[in-house]
């Protein structure tokens, strides 16, 4: 099911450690920024990851895609916009845009499967699905 737009905007300063010798953000940094955005979104929805894990669920990564458009550089301030893109009882997907002053730098998607503590697929609780957007108009 496609869900209504719920988003978080995470503002990040590019750190020197995230760049290569040329001062350009290393490609492996973007998935880390996606995690920051996802964590911020979950908090904004009242679903901190720690609470979900305490209830016995993991949101395991099952897929990752990044499309790079322009380079972010040391000293830039970037905004990661994170949205719930797809939601089912056991799976969900998030989309991301990375922007600098309105300029699109990268887009991406992560797909996740809900599991129990034994890593078996598990249905997310109804309150979690509702907070993520299921059943919303």
C-alpha positions as CSV (number, residue, x, y, z in Angstrom):
1,X,0.0,0.0,0.0
2,X,1.2,3.5,-0.8
3,X,0.9,5.7,2.3
4,X,0.2,9.4,2.7
5,X,3.2,11.7,2.8
6,X,4.8,11.7,6.2
7,X,8.3,13.1,6.2
8,X,11.2,14.2,8.3
9,X,13.8,16.8,7.3
10,X,17.3,16.1,8.8
11,X,19.8,19.0,8.4
12,X,23.4,17.7,8.5
13,X,26.8,19.5,8.2
14,X,29.2,17.5,6.0
15,X,32.1,16.4,8.2
16,X,35.7,16.1,7.0
17,X,35.6,12.3,7.9
18,X,32.8,11.8,5.4
19,X,34.8,13.0,2.5
20,X,37.6,11.7,0.2
21,X,40.9,13.4,-0.6
22,X,39.2,15.8,-2.9
23,X,36.7,17.0,-0.2
24,X,33.8,15.2,-1.9
25,X,31.4,13.2,0.2
26,X,32.2,9.4,-0.2
27,X,29.5,7.4,-1.8
28,X,29.2,5.1,1.3
29,X,28.2,8.1,3.5
30,X,24.8,8.5,1.9
31,X,23.3,5.2,3.4
32,X,24.5,6.5,6.8
33,X,22.7,9.8,6.2
34,X,19.6,7.7,5.2
35,X,19.7,6.0,8.5
36,X,19.8,9.4,10.3
37,X,16.8,10.5,8.3
38,X,14.9,7.2,9.0
39,X,15.7,7.5,12.7
40,X,14.5,11.1,12.8
41,X,11.3,10.1,10.9
42,X,10.6,7.3,13.3
43,X,11.0,9.6,16.3
44,X,8.7,12.2,14.7
45,X,6.1,9.5,14.3
46,X,6.4,8.5,17.9
47,X,8.2,5.2,17.0
48,X,11.8,5.3,18.3
49,X,13.7,2.3,17.0
50,X,14.7,1.4,20.6
51,X,11.0,1.0,21.5
52,X,10.3,-1.2,18.4
53,X,13.3,-3.4,19.3
54,X,12.2,-3.5,23.0
55,X,8.9,-4.9,21.8
56,X,10.7,-7.7,20.0
57,X,10.9,-6.4,16.4
58,X,13.7,-5.6,14.0
59,X,13.4,-3.7,10.7
60,X,16.1,-5.5,8.8
61,X,17.4,-4.0,5.6
62,X,16.4,-6.0,2.5
63,X,17.3,-3.5,-0.2
64,X,19.2,-0.3,-0.8
65,X,19.4,2.0,-3.8
66,X,21.2,5.3,-4.2
67,X,21.3,7.5,-7.3
68,X,24.0,10.2,-7.2
69,X,23.4,13.4,-9.1
70,X,25.8,16.1,-7.8
71,X,28.6,16.0,-5.3
72,X,28.3,17.2,-1.7
73,X,31.5,18.6,-0.3
74,X,33.2,19.2,3.0
75,X,31.6,22.2,4.7
76,X,28.2,21.9,2.9
77,X,25.0,21.8,4.8
78,X,22.7,19.1,3.4
79,X,19.1,18.2,4.1
80,X,17.9,14.6,4.0
81,X,14.2,14.4,3.4
82,X,12.8,11.0,4.4
83,X,9.4,9.6,3.7
84,X,7.5,6.3,4.2
85,X,6.9,5.2,0.6
86,X,5.4,1.8,1.0
87,X,3.9,-0.1,3.9
88,X,2.6,-3.7,4.3
89,X,2.1,-5.7,7.4
90,X,5.7,-7.2,7.2
91,X,7.6,-4.9,4.9
92,X,8.1,-1.2,4.4
93,X,10.1,1.2,2.2
94,X,11.5,4.6,2.8
95,X,12.6,7.1,0.1
96,X,15.2,9.8,0.6
97,X,16.3,13.0,-1.2
98,X,19.5,14.7,-0.3
99,X,19.5,18.4,-1.1
100,X,21.8,21.4,-0.7
101,X,20.0,24.7,-0.7
102,X,17.2,23.3,-2.9
103,X,19.6,21.6,-5.3
104,X,19.1,17.8,-5.6
105,X,22.3,15.9,-4.8
106,X,21.0,12.3,-4.5
107,X,17.9,10.1,-4.2
108,X,17.5,6.8,-2.6
109,X,15.4,4.0,-1.2
110,X,15.7,1.4,1.5
111,X,13.4,-1.6,1.9
112,X,13.0,-3.4,5.2
113,X,11.4,-6.5,6.5
114,X,10.0,-6.8,10.0
115,X,11.4,-9.7,11.9
116,X,11.1,-11.1,15.4
117,X,14.2,-11.6,17.6
118,X,14.9,-14.9,15.9
119,X,15.0,-13.1,12.5
120,X,11.8,-14.7,11.3
121,X,9.4,-12.5,9.3
122,X,6.8,-11.0,11.6
123,X,3.7,-8.8,11.2
124,X,4.1,-5.4,12.7
125,X,1.7,-4.5,15.5
126,X,-1.4,-2.5,14.4
127,X,-0.3,0.6,16.4
128,X,3.0,0.7,14.6
129,X,1.3,0.3,11.2
130,X,-1.1,3.1,12.1
131,X,1.7,5.4,13.1
132,X,3.6,4.7,9.9
133,X,0.5,5.6,7.9
134,X,-1.6,2.4,7.3
135,X,-5.3,3.2,7.2
136,X,-4.8,6.9,6.9
137,X,-6.9,8.8,4.4
